[in-house]
C-alpha cells in the first residue's frame, strides 16, 4: 500500500520508459506482435512496481532504476525462455483447435448417433424381434448419418486453419477407433484361441474390417471431402 506522500513522490519522479527499456533488452524475437506486446507490458509493470518500492525505501531515481533492471540477471536468456514458452503454447493451442477438439466432436457425434438409433429402436422392441434385418437397418442408418458427423468435425478443423491432412485425420478418427477395437479382438483371438469371431475365422475377420472400418471410413471421408 502506498501512502499519499509516497504516491506523490512516485508521480513526480517521472518513471523511466519501461516499455522501451524492456524492448531494448529482450531484442528481436520471433513472437507475434501481440505476444511481444503482452510480454513487454507484463515485464514493464513488474519493473515499475519494483522501481516505486525502491523509491519508497529512499533510493534516488538512478539507483532505483538500476536496481529494478537488475531484477533480471540475463535478459537474452529470459527472452529465449519467453519465446520458447510462447511458441509451445501456440503449438498446443493450435493442435487442440485443429485436431483434438474436432476429433472428439466427430467421435462423440458418431457414437451419439449410433446410441440414438439403437435406443429408439430398442424402446420400440425392434432390436429384439428384428434379428439380422434390424441389424442392417441400424447399420445402414448409422452409415447414412456418419458424413454429417465428420462434416461437423471438419468445419471446426477448417475454422482453426488446419492443414488438409490434419482435417482428414480428425474426420476419420471414429474409423481409427473402430480399427483399434477390431485389431485388439483379432490379437486376442489369435493369441488365446477365444471365439470372438465365429468360424470361419479369416472370413469373419475380413467382414469385421469391411463393416467396422472400411465402410465407416468411406462415409466419414465423404462428409469431410467438401472441406
C-alpha positions in Angstrom: 0.0 0.0 0.0 1.2 3.5 -0.8 0.7 6.5 1.4 -0.2 9.8 -0.1 3.3 11.2 0.3 4.9 8.2 -1.5 2.4 8.3 -4.3 3.1 12.0 -5.0 6.8 11.3 -4.9 6.5 8.5 -7.4 4.2 10.5 -9.6 6.6 13.5 -9.7 9.6 11.3 -10.2 8.8 10.7 -13.9 9.3 7.0 -14.0 11.5 5.6 -16.8 10.0 4.4 -20.1 10.0 0.8 -19.0 8.5 -0.4 -22.3 11.4 1.0 -24.3 13.9 -0.4 -21.8 12.4 -3.8 -21.9 12.2 -3.9 -25.7 15.8 -2.8 -25.9 17.0 -5.6 -23.6 15.0 -8.5 -24.9 15.9 -7.6 -28.5 14.3 -9.1 -31.6 12.0 -12.1 -31.1 10.1 -14.5 -33.4 6.9 -13.8 -31.4 3.8 -12.3 -32.9 3.4 -8.5 -32.3 0.5 -9.3 -29.9 2.6 -11.8 -27.9 5.6 -9.5 -27.7 3.4 -6.6 -26.6 1.9 -8.8 -23.9 5.3 -9.8 -22.6 6.7 -6.2 -22.6 3.6 -4.9 -20.8 3.9 -7.5 -18.0 7.6 -7.0 -17.5 7.2 -3.2 -17.6 4.5 -3.3 -14.9 6.7 -5.6 -12.7 9.7 -3.3 -13.1 7.6 -0.2 -12.3 6.4 -1.8 -9.1 10.0 -2.7 -8.1 11.1 0.9 -9.0 8.5 2.5 -6.9 9.3 0.2 -4.0 13.0 1.3 -4.2 11.9 5.0 -4.3 9.9 4.4 -1.1 13.0 2.9 0.6 14.8 6.2 -0.1 16.9 5.4 -3.2 17.4 8.0 -5.9 15.9 7.6 -9.3 19.1 6.4 -10.9 19.8 3.8 -8.3 16.2 2.7 -8.2 16.2 2.2 -12.0 19.5 0.3 -11.9 18.2 -2.0 -9.0 15.0 -2.6 -10.9 16.7 -3.6 -14.1 19.0 -5.8 -12.0 15.9 -7.9 -11.2 16.6 -9.8 -14.4 20.1 -11.3 -14.4 20.2 -12.4 -18.0 17.9 -10.6 -20.5 18.9 -12.7 -23.5 18.1 -15.9 -21.6 14.8 -14.5 -20.4 13.9 -13.5 -24.0 14.7 -17.1 -25.2 12.7 -18.7 -22.4 9.7 -16.4 -23.1 9.9 -17.1 -26.8 10.2 -20.9 -26.2 7.2 -20.9 -23.8 5.0 -18.8 -26.1 5.8 -21.0 -29.1 5.0 -24.1 -27.2 1.7 -22.6 -26.0 0.9 -21.6 -29.6 1.6 -25.1 -30.9 -0.5 -26.7 -28.2 -3.4 -24.3 -28.7 -3.4 -24.8 -32.5 -3.1 -28.6 -32.2 -6.1 -28.6 -29.8 -8.3 -26.5 -32.0 -7.2 -28.1 -35.3 -7.1 -31.8 -34.3 -8.1 -32.9 -30.8 -11.3 -30.9 -30.5 -12.6 -31.9 -34.0 -11.6 -35.5 -33.3 -13.6 -35.6 -30.1 -16.6 -33.9 -31.7 -16.6 -36.3 -34.6 -16.3 -39.3 -32.3 -18.9 -38.1 -29.9 -21.4 -37.3 -32.6 -20.9 -40.7 -34.4 -21.3 -42.6 -31.1 -24.2 -40.4 -30.1 -26.0 -41.0 -33.5 -25.5 -44.8 -33.1 -26.7 -44.7 -29.5 -29.8 -42.7 -30.5 -30.7 -45.1 -33.3 -30.3 -48.2 -31.2 -32.1 -46.6 -28.2 -35.0 -45.5 -30.3 -35.4 -48.9 -32.0 -34.8 -50.7 -28.7 -37.6 -48.9 -27.0 -39.9 -50.0 -29.8 -38.8 -53.6 -29.4 -37.5 -53.8 -33.0 -34.0 -54.9 -32.0 -35.2 -57.9 -30.1 -37.5 -59.1 -32.9 -35.6 -57.9 -35.9 -32.5 -60.1 -35.9 -30.2 -59.6 -38.9 -32.6 -57.4 -40.7 -32.8 -54.9 -37.9 -29.0 -55.0 -37.5 -28.8 -53.9 -41.2 -31.3 -51.2 -40.6 -29.3 -49.8 -37.7 -26.0 -50.2 -39.5 -27.2 -48.5 -42.7 -28.9 -45.7 -40.8 -25.6 -45.1 -38.9 -23.6 -45.1 -42.2 -26.0 -42.6 -43.8 -25.6 -40.2 -40.9 -21.9 -40.5 -40.5 -21.0 -37.9 -43.1 -22.8 -35.3 -41.1 -20.7 -36.2 -38.1 -17.4 -35.9 -39.9 -18.6 -32.7 -41.6 -19.1 -31.1 -38.2 -15.5 -32.0 -37.2 -14.2 -30.8 -40.5 -15.9 -27.4 -40.1 -14.2 -27.0 -36.7 -10.8 -28.0 -38.0 -11.1 -25.8 -41.1 -12.1 -22.8 -38.9 -8.9 -23.3 -37.0 -6.9 -23.2 -40.3 -5.9 -26.8 -40.2 -4.0 -28.4 -43.0 -5.9 -30.8 -45.2 -4.2 -33.9 -43.7 -5.0 -32.7 -40.2 -8.6 -32.1 -41.1 -8.8 -35.6 -42.6 -7.2 -37.2 -39.6 -9.8 -35.5 -37.3 -12.7 -36.6 -39.5 -11.6 -40.2 -39.8 -10.9 -40.6 -36.1 -14.0 -42.8 -35.4 -12.9 -45.3 -38.0 -9.4 -45.4 -36.4 -11.0 -46.2 -33.1 -13.0 -49.0 -34.7 -9.8 -50.3 -36.3 -8.1 -50.4 -32.9 -11.0 -52.3 -31.3 -11.2 -54.9 -34.1 -7.4 -55.2 -34.2 -7.4 -55.9 -30.4 -10.1 -58.6 -31.0 -8.0 -60.2 -33.7 -4.9 -60.3 -31.5 -6.8 -61.8 -28.6 -8.4 -64.4 -30.9 -5.0 -65.4 -32.4 -3.2 -65.4 -29.0 -5.8 -67.2 -26.9 -8.0 -69.1 -29.4 -11.0 -67.3 -27.9 -14.0 -67.5 -30.2 -14.5 -63.7 -30.5 -15.1 -64.3 -34.2 -17.2 -67.2 -35.4 -15.7 -69.7 -37.7 -14.5 -69.5 -40.5 -12.2 -67.1 -38.6 -10.5 -65.5 -41.6 -13.7 -64.6 -43.5 -15.3 -63.1 -40.4 -12.2 -61.0 -39.6 -12.4 -59.7 -43.1 -16.0 -58.8 -42.7 -15.4 -57.1 -39.4 -12.8 -54.9 -41.0 -15.0 -54.1 -44.0 -18.1 -53.3 -41.9 -16.3 -51.7 -39.0 -13.5 -49.8 -40.6 -13.7 -49.5 -44.4 -17.4 -48.6 -44.8 -17.5 -46.1 -41.9 -14.2 -44.7 -43.2 -15.6 -44.0 -46.6 -18.8 -42.4 -45.1 -16.6 -40.2 -42.9 -14.4 -39.3 -45.8 -17.4 -38.3 -47.9 -18.5 -35.9 -45.1 -15.1 -34.3 -44.9 -14.4 -34.2 -48.6 -16.1 -30.8 -49.3 -13.9 -29.1 -46.8 
